Amino acid sequence: MLEFISQNLATIVISAVVFAVIVLDIVYLVRKKKQGKNICGCSGCNGCSGCNGMCSKGSDK
């Protein structure tokens, strides 16, 4: 087991960092959505066709 870890340490570390970044991004998006801010990048206008109606209502401050 220790041999496997030592041979693949770089892959394990890089995978852990990528996983952490993904988790932090998801947490950020969930918090923004709960605050009522847009998460798709549009300005929150009624004609927001770029989000296909998926934008949450509110202003992106």
Contacts in CASP RR format, 6 or more apart in sequence:
PFRMAT RR
TARGET T0000
AUTHOR 0000-0000-0000
METHOD contacts of the structure
MODEL  1
MLEFISQNLATIVISAVVFAVIVLDIVYLVRKKKQGKNICGCSGCNGCSG
CNGMCSKGSDK
5 12 0 8 1.000
29 39 0 8 1.000
32 38 0 8 1.000
32 39 0 8 1.000
33 39 0 8 1.000
33 56 0 8 1.000
36 56 0 8 1.000
36 57 0 8 1.000
36 58 0 8 1.000
37 56 0 8 1.000
37 58 0 8 1.000
37 59 0 8 1.000
37 60 0 8 1.000
37 61 0 8 1.000
38 44 0 8 1.000
38 51 0 8 1.000
38 55 0 8 1.000
38 56 0 8 1.000
38 58 0 8 1.000
38 59 0 8 1.000
38 60 0 8 1.000
39 55 0 8 1.000
39 56 0 8 1.000
40 48 0 8 1.000
40 50 0 8 1.000
40 51 0 8 1.000
40 54 0 8 1.000
40 55 0 8 1.000
41 51 0 8 1.000
41 55 0 8 1.000
41 60 0 8 1.000
42 48 0 8 1.000
42 50 0 8 1.000
42 51 0 8 1.000
42 55 0 8 1.000
42 60 0 8 1.000
43 59 0 8 1.000
43 60 0 8 1.000
44 55 0 8 1.000
44 57 0 8 1.000
44 58 0 8 1.000
44 59 0 8 1.000
44 60 0 8 1.000
48 55 0 8 1.000
END
